[in-house]
C-alpha cells in the first residue's frame, strides 16, 4: 500500500485529499455488493416459496411480492448510491473552494423606469374604418 500513496504524492495529491474519493468508492462498492447479495438470496429462495403456492392466486401474490421487494431493493440502493456520490461532490466542492464563490445571475434585465411610465399617458391608436 505504500506504493499507492507514493504515487498520489508524486502526482501532487496528498492521501488526505484522496480520502473522500476513496471513501465514496468504498461506500458504493459496499452498497452494490449488498444489493447483489439481497437479490441473489431472493432468487434462490423463490423456488421454495413457489412450491408452497396452492392456487393461481397464491402464485400471482408471490410473484407480486417478489417484484415489489426487487423494486424496493433497487430504489433503496439507488438512494444510497446517490447519497454517497452527493457526499463526495459536496466535500470536493468544500475542499476545492479556496476563493469564496460569488452568487451571480447571468441573465439581467433593465429595471423599468418609474418616472417615464408614470408621466406619459398612453394614446389610443387610431383605427380607420373601411
Biotite code that builds the C-alpha atoms (Angstrom):
import biotite.structure as struc

atoms = struc.array([
    struc.Atom([0.000, 0.000, 0.000], chain_id="A", res_id=1, res_name="UNK", atom_name="CA", element="C"),
    struc.Atom([2.877, 2.493, 0.471], chain_id="A", res_id=2, res_name="UNK", atom_name="CA", element="C"),
    struc.Atom([3.428, 2.488, -3.298], chain_id="A", res_id=3, res_name="UNK", atom_name="CA", element="C"),
    struc.Atom([-0.140, 3.709, -3.804], chain_id="A", res_id=4, res_name="UNK", atom_name="CA", element="C"),
    struc.Atom([0.349, 6.694, -1.513], chain_id="A", res_id=5, res_name="UNK", atom_name="CA", element="C"),
    struc.Atom([3.733, 7.431, -3.061], chain_id="A", res_id=6, res_name="UNK", atom_name="CA", element="C"),
    struc.Atom([2.068, 7.546, -6.451], chain_id="A", res_id=7, res_name="UNK", atom_name="CA", element="C"),
    struc.Atom([-0.544, 10.009, -5.129], chain_id="A", res_id=8, res_name="UNK", atom_name="CA", element="C"),
    struc.Atom([2.177, 12.214, -3.634], chain_id="A", res_id=9, res_name="UNK", atom_name="CA", element="C"),
    struc.Atom([4.049, 12.058, -6.921], chain_id="A", res_id=10, res_name="UNK", atom_name="CA", element="C"),
    struc.Atom([1.001, 13.484, -8.682], chain_id="A", res_id=11, res_name="UNK", atom_name="CA", element="C"),
    struc.Atom([0.829, 16.324, -6.179], chain_id="A", res_id=12, res_name="UNK", atom_name="CA", element="C"),
    struc.Atom([-2.186, 14.936, -4.327], chain_id="A", res_id=13, res_name="UNK", atom_name="CA", element="C"),
    struc.Atom([-1.960, 14.015, -0.662], chain_id="A", res_id=14, res_name="UNK", atom_name="CA", element="C"),
    struc.Atom([-3.675, 10.894, 0.665], chain_id="A", res_id=15, res_name="UNK", atom_name="CA", element="C"),
    struc.Atom([-5.915, 13.119, 2.803], chain_id="A", res_id=16, res_name="UNK", atom_name="CA", element="C"),
    struc.Atom([-7.178, 14.866, -0.332], chain_id="A", res_id=17, res_name="UNK", atom_name="CA", element="C"),
    struc.Atom([-7.989, 11.493, -1.912], chain_id="A", res_id=18, res_name="UNK", atom_name="CA", element="C"),
    struc.Atom([-9.857, 10.250, 1.166], chain_id="A", res_id=19, res_name="UNK", atom_name="CA", element="C"),
    struc.Atom([-13.346, 11.463, 0.127], chain_id="A", res_id=20, res_name="UNK", atom_name="CA", element="C"),
    struc.Atom([-12.986, 9.800, -3.267], chain_id="A", res_id=21, res_name="UNK", atom_name="CA", element="C"),
    struc.Atom([-11.822, 6.515, -1.805], chain_id="A", res_id=22, res_name="UNK", atom_name="CA", element="C"),
    struc.Atom([-14.446, 6.559, 0.939], chain_id="A", res_id=23, res_name="UNK", atom_name="CA", element="C"),
    struc.Atom([-17.209, 7.247, -1.558], chain_id="A", res_id=24, res_name="UNK", atom_name="CA", element="C"),
    struc.Atom([-15.993, 4.477, -3.862], chain_id="A", res_id=25, res_name="UNK", atom_name="CA", element="C"),
    struc.Atom([-15.917, 2.073, -0.922], chain_id="A", res_id=26, res_name="UNK", atom_name="CA", element="C"),
    struc.Atom([-19.465, 3.031, 0.098], chain_id="A", res_id=27, res_name="UNK", atom_name="CA", element="C"),
    struc.Atom([-20.662, 2.490, -3.474], chain_id="A", res_id=28, res_name="UNK", atom_name="CA", element="C"),
    struc.Atom([-18.979, -0.903, -3.727], chain_id="A", res_id=29, res_name="UNK", atom_name="CA", element="C"),
    struc.Atom([-20.417, -1.969, -0.368], chain_id="A", res_id=30, res_name="UNK", atom_name="CA", element="C"),
    struc.Atom([-23.914, -0.921, -1.405], chain_id="A", res_id=31, res_name="UNK", atom_name="CA", element="C"),
    struc.Atom([-23.650, -2.721, -4.757], chain_id="A", res_id=32, res_name="UNK", atom_name="CA", element="C"),
    struc.Atom([-22.371, -5.901, -3.083], chain_id="A", res_id=33, res_name="UNK", atom_name="CA", element="C"),
    struc.Atom([-25.188, -5.845, -0.526], chain_id="A", res_id=34, res_name="UNK", atom_name="CA", element="C"),
    struc.Atom([-27.750, -5.303, -3.315], chain_id="A", res_id=35, res_name="UNK", atom_name="CA", element="C"),
    struc.Atom([-26.323, -8.258, -5.229], chain_id="A", res_id=36, res_name="UNK", atom_name="CA", element="C"),
    struc.Atom([-26.459, -10.386, -2.075], chain_id="A", res_id=37, res_name="UNK", atom_name="CA", element="C"),
    struc.Atom([-30.070, -9.460, -1.290], chain_id="A", res_id=38, res_name="UNK", atom_name="CA", element="C"),
    struc.Atom([-31.281, -10.107, -4.817], chain_id="A", res_id=39, res_name="UNK", atom_name="CA", element="C"),
    struc.Atom([-29.330, -13.381, -5.124], chain_id="A", res_id=40, res_name="UNK", atom_name="CA", element="C"),
    struc.Atom([-30.842, -14.583, -1.852], chain_id="A", res_id=41, res_name="UNK", atom_name="CA", element="C"),
    struc.Atom([-34.323, -13.655, -3.089], chain_id="A", res_id=42, res_name="UNK", atom_name="CA", element="C"),
    struc.Atom([-33.811, -15.511, -6.373], chain_id="A", res_id=43, res_name="UNK", atom_name="CA", element="C"),
    struc.Atom([-32.514, -18.606, -4.567], chain_id="A", res_id=44, res_name="UNK", atom_name="CA", element="C"),
    struc.Atom([-35.433, -18.634, -2.101], chain_id="A", res_id=45, res_name="UNK", atom_name="CA", element="C"),
    struc.Atom([-38.034, -18.092, -4.802], chain_id="A", res_id=46, res_name="UNK", atom_name="CA", element="C"),
    struc.Atom([-38.451, -21.744, -5.953], chain_id="A", res_id=47, res_name="UNK", atom_name="CA", element="C"),
    struc.Atom([-39.084, -22.866, -2.377], chain_id="A", res_id=48, res_name="UNK", atom_name="CA", element="C"),
    struc.Atom([-41.648, -20.092, -1.943], chain_id="A", res_id=49, res_name="UNK", atom_name="CA", element="C"),
    struc.Atom([-43.390, -21.043, -5.183], chain_id="A", res_id=50, res_name="UNK", atom_name="CA", element="C"),
    struc.Atom([-43.743, -24.691, -4.089], chain_id="A", res_id=51, res_name="UNK", atom_name="CA", element="C"),
    struc.Atom([-45.963, -23.533, -1.215], chain_id="A", res_id=52, res_name="UNK", atom_name="CA", element="C"),
    struc.Atom([-48.457, -21.979, -3.641], chain_id="A", res_id=53, res_name="UNK", atom_name="CA", element="C"),
    struc.Atom([-51.720, -23.944, -3.887], chain_id="A", res_id=54, res_name="UNK", atom_name="CA", element="C"),
    struc.Atom([-53.703, -21.778, -6.273], chain_id="A", res_id=55, res_name="UNK", atom_name="CA", element="C"),
    struc.Atom([-53.100, -19.389, -9.153], chain_id="A", res_id=56, res_name="UNK", atom_name="CA", element="C"),
    struc.Atom([-53.949, -16.508, -6.801], chain_id="A", res_id=57, res_name="UNK", atom_name="CA", element="C"),
    struc.Atom([-51.180, -17.616, -4.412], chain_id="A", res_id=58, res_name="UNK", atom_name="CA", element="C"),
    struc.Atom([-48.744, -17.739, -7.327], chain_id="A", res_id=59, res_name="UNK", atom_name="CA", element="C"),
    struc.Atom([-49.748, -14.268, -8.523], chain_id="A", res_id=60, res_name="UNK", atom_name="CA", element="C"),
    struc.Atom([-49.428, -12.923, -4.975], chain_id="A", res_id=61, res_name="UNK", atom_name="CA", element="C"),
    struc.Atom([-45.935, -14.387, -4.547], chain_id="A", res_id=62, res_name="UNK", atom_name="CA", element="C"),
    struc.Atom([-44.823, -13.008, -7.892], chain_id="A", res_id=63, res_name="UNK", atom_name="CA", element="C"),
    struc.Atom([-46.157, -9.578, -6.938], chain_id="A", res_id=64, res_name="UNK", atom_name="CA", element="C"),
    struc.Atom([-44.328, -9.689, -3.590], chain_id="A", res_id=65, res_name="UNK", atom_name="CA", element="C"),
    struc.Atom([-41.111, -10.780, -5.299], chain_id="A", res_id=66, res_name="UNK", atom_name="CA", element="C"),
    struc.Atom([-41.156, -7.899, -7.793], chain_id="A", res_id=67, res_name="UNK", atom_name="CA", element="C"),
    struc.Atom([-42.222, -5.372, -5.164], chain_id="A", res_id=68, res_name="UNK", atom_name="CA", element="C"),
    struc.Atom([-39.260, -6.385, -2.998], chain_id="A", res_id=69, res_name="UNK", atom_name="CA", element="C"),
    struc.Atom([-36.970, -6.179, -6.033], chain_id="A", res_id=70, res_name="UNK", atom_name="CA", element="C"),
    struc.Atom([-38.181, -2.663, -6.818], chain_id="A", res_id=71, res_name="UNK", atom_name="CA", element="C"),
    struc.Atom([-37.780, -1.645, -3.168], chain_id="A", res_id=72, res_name="UNK", atom_name="CA", element="C"),
    struc.Atom([-34.229, -3.059, -3.035], chain_id="A", res_id=73, res_name="UNK", atom_name="CA", element="C"),
    struc.Atom([-33.229, -1.242, -6.213], chain_id="A", res_id=74, res_name="UNK", atom_name="CA", element="C"),
    struc.Atom([-34.771, 2.025, -5.030], chain_id="A", res_id=75, res_name="UNK", atom_name="CA", element="C"),
    struc.Atom([-33.040, 1.831, -1.635], chain_id="A", res_id=76, res_name="UNK", atom_name="CA", element="C"),
    struc.Atom([-29.695, 1.014, -3.211], chain_id="A", res_id=77, res_name="UNK", atom_name="CA", element="C"),
    struc.Atom([-30.054, 3.793, -5.762], chain_id="A", res_id=78, res_name="UNK", atom_name="CA", element="C"),
    struc.Atom([-30.811, 6.265, -2.976], chain_id="A", res_id=79, res_name="UNK", atom_name="CA", element="C"),
    struc.Atom([-27.748, 5.104, -1.009], chain_id="A", res_id=80, res_name="UNK", atom_name="CA", element="C"),
    struc.Atom([-25.536, 5.373, -4.088], chain_id="A", res_id=81, res_name="UNK", atom_name="CA", element="C"),
    struc.Atom([-26.747, 8.906, -4.761], chain_id="A", res_id=82, res_name="UNK", atom_name="CA", element="C"),
    struc.Atom([-26.074, 9.869, -1.132], chain_id="A", res_id=83, res_name="UNK", atom_name="CA", element="C"),
    struc.Atom([-22.532, 8.518, -1.405], chain_id="A", res_id=84, res_name="UNK", atom_name="CA", element="C"),
    struc.Atom([-21.840, 10.474, -4.587], chain_id="A", res_id=85, res_name="UNK", atom_name="CA", element="C"),
    struc.Atom([-23.528, 13.569, -3.191], chain_id="A", res_id=86, res_name="UNK", atom_name="CA", element="C"),
    struc.Atom([-21.238, 13.418, -0.166], chain_id="A", res_id=87, res_name="UNK", atom_name="CA", element="C"),
    struc.Atom([-18.263, 13.078, -2.486], chain_id="A", res_id=88, res_name="UNK", atom_name="CA", element="C"),
    struc.Atom([-19.242, 16.030, -4.645], chain_id="A", res_id=89, res_name="UNK", atom_name="CA", element="C"),
    struc.Atom([-20.100, 18.348, -1.767], chain_id="A", res_id=90, res_name="UNK", atom_name="CA", element="C"),
    struc.Atom([-16.915, 17.501, 0.107], chain_id="A", res_id=91, res_name="UNK", atom_name="CA", element="C"),
    struc.Atom([-14.922, 18.043, -3.087], chain_id="A", res_id=92, res_name="UNK", atom_name="CA", element="C"),
    struc.Atom([-16.517, 21.435, -3.564], chain_id="A", res_id=93, res_name="UNK", atom_name="CA", element="C"),
    struc.Atom([-15.798, 22.445, 0.024], chain_id="A", res_id=94, res_name="UNK", atom_name="CA", element="C"),
    struc.Atom([-12.216, 21.236, -0.136], chain_id="A", res_id=95, res_name="UNK", atom_name="CA", element="C"),
    struc.Atom([-11.534, 22.824, -3.515], chain_id="A", res_id=96, res_name="UNK", atom_name="CA", element="C"),
    struc.Atom([-13.056, 26.214, -2.825], chain_id="A", res_id=97, res_name="UNK", atom_name="CA", element="C"),
    struc.Atom([-10.134, 28.428, -1.849], chain_id="A", res_id=98, res_name="UNK", atom_name="CA", element="C"),
    struc.Atom([-11.896, 31.531, -3.100], chain_id="A", res_id=99, res_name="UNK", atom_name="CA", element="C"),
    struc.Atom([-15.395, 32.314, -1.904], chain_id="A", res_id=100, res_name="UNK", atom_name="CA", element="C"),
    struc.Atom([-17.787, 31.852, -4.750], chain_id="A", res_id=101, res_name="UNK", atom_name="CA", element="C"),
    struc.Atom([-19.930, 34.842, -5.529], chain_id="A", res_id=102, res_name="UNK", atom_name="CA", element="C"),
    struc.Atom([-23.510, 34.162, -6.450], chain_id="A", res_id=103, res_name="UNK", atom_name="CA", element="C"),
    struc.Atom([-24.107, 35.589, -9.844], chain_id="A", res_id=104, res_name="UNK", atom_name="CA", element="C"),
    struc.Atom([-27.116, 35.961, -12.048], chain_id="A", res_id=105, res_name="UNK", atom_name="CA", element="C"),
    struc.Atom([-26.054, 35.758, -15.664], chain_id="A", res_id=106, res_name="UNK", atom_name="CA", element="C"),
    struc.Atom([-29.350, 36.966, -17.087], chain_id="A", res_id=107, res_name="UNK", atom_name="CA", element="C"),
    struc.Atom([-30.123, 40.583, -16.310], chain_id="A", res_id=108, res_name="UNK", atom_name="CA", element="C"),
    struc.Atom([-32.994, 42.763, -17.347], chain_id="A", res_id=109, res_name="UNK", atom_name="CA", element="C"),
    struc.Atom([-33.160, 46.532, -17.270], chain_id="A", res_id=110, res_name="UNK", atom_name="CA", element="C"),
    struc.Atom([-35.360, 47.805, -14.489], chain_id="A", res_id=111, res_name="UNK", atom_name="CA", element="C"),
    struc.Atom([-38.378, 49.777, -15.729], chain_id="A", res_id=112, res_name="UNK", atom_name="CA", element="C"),
    struc.Atom([-38.077, 53.466, -15.134], chain_id="A", res_id=113, res_name="UNK", atom_name="CA", element="C"),
    struc.Atom([-40.922, 54.620, -12.928], chain_id="A", res_id=114, res_name="UNK", atom_name="CA", element="C"),
    struc.Atom([-40.722, 58.289, -13.970], chain_id="A", res_id=115, res_name="UNK", atom_name="CA", element="C"),
    struc.Atom([-41.117, 57.622, -17.724], chain_id="A", res_id=116, res_name="UNK", atom_name="CA", element="C"),
    struc.Atom([-44.069, 55.277, -17.377], chain_id="A", res_id=117, res_name="UNK", atom_name="CA", element="C"),
    struc.Atom([-45.977, 57.446, -14.919], chain_id="A", res_id=118, res_name="UNK", atom_name="CA", element="C"),
    struc.Atom([-45.624, 60.807, -16.708], chain_id="A", res_id=119, res_name="UNK", atom_name="CA", element="C"),
    struc.Atom([-46.639, 59.843, -20.249], chain_id="A", res_id=120, res_name="UNK", atom_name="CA", element="C"),
    struc.Atom([-50.233, 58.687, -20.701], chain_id="A", res_id=121, res_name="UNK", atom_name="CA", element="C"),
    struc.Atom([-50.873, 56.208, -23.433], chain_id="A", res_id=122, res_name="UNK", atom_name="CA", element="C"),
    struc.Atom([-52.648, 57.465, -26.515], chain_id="A", res_id=123, res_name="UNK", atom_name="CA", element="C"),
    struc.Atom([-55.228, 55.182, -28.036], chain_id="A", res_id=124, res_name="UNK", atom_name="CA", element="C"),
    struc.Atom([-54.259, 54.033, -31.502], chain_id="A", res_id=125, res_name="UNK", atom_name="CA", element="C"),
    struc.Atom([-56.415, 55.480, -34.233], chain_id="A", res_id=126, res_name="UNK", atom_name="CA", element="C"),
    struc.Atom([-58.267, 52.972, -36.299], chain_id="A", res_id=127, res_name="UNK", atom_name="CA", element="C"),
    struc.Atom([-59.573, 53.636, -39.728], chain_id="A", res_id=128, res_name="UNK", atom_name="CA", element="C"),
    struc.Atom([-62.897, 52.183, -40.684], chain_id="A", res_id=129, res_name="UNK", atom_name="CA", element="C"),
    struc.Atom([-63.132, 50.523, -44.021], chain_id="A", res_id=130, res_name="UNK", atom_name="CA", element="C"),
])
